[in-house]
Amino acid sequence: MDLHMTELERDIIREILNIGLARAADSFAVIAQEKVLLEVPNLDIMPGSNILDKVHEFEGTHAIIQSDIRGEFNGTTLMFFSGQHVQRLSRVCLRMSVPDSINIDEMQESLLLEISNIITGALVTQLANILKAKIYGAPPKAPKGNIAGSLHTLLESQPKVQPLIFSVITQFSDKENSVELPLMLFFDRNTFEKILEIIRTYDFLGGQENKA
């Protein structure tokens, strides 16, 4: 049976993520040496085939960093850094003058791993605090090879996986423009059911369980 979110439930999940990202932005800003805005403008449940198409599209144009979520929740995050992100972050953080490219060296990969660790770590912490869940983020890694192919195997062999995808928008104050930094968040069906159950049985405005 398909899972569905009401608009209110969608807004609650988006707000939880936004709170976590607001805290991550402060740490990210220290690295980027600029004022940084992180927010989740869109949050959608998508079929596995659509997810694979998007990942395949990003593979040729973005450097990919993966982090796993473990504990009472089970999930995975994928962050996609464009050549523009790599160029800017390399210049500001590593004092490296490099072209707009996703062909990165070991130092650049370490930087992207650290940024992913900060952002996904803040999300995991916020989810744990608000949803009262014992979860943790595994160390991020830069997967090699065909990521879309690996995900295809996962989604085909485990059809109960219910992907949740959203985009994080980064904004650097001196440029006064926004560059999309896609972040995909995958939860298995059991985890997604747990999150919806918590939201549906907890009065977030009143701060207590809904006994009705």
Disulfide bonds with the S-S distance in Angstrom:
none
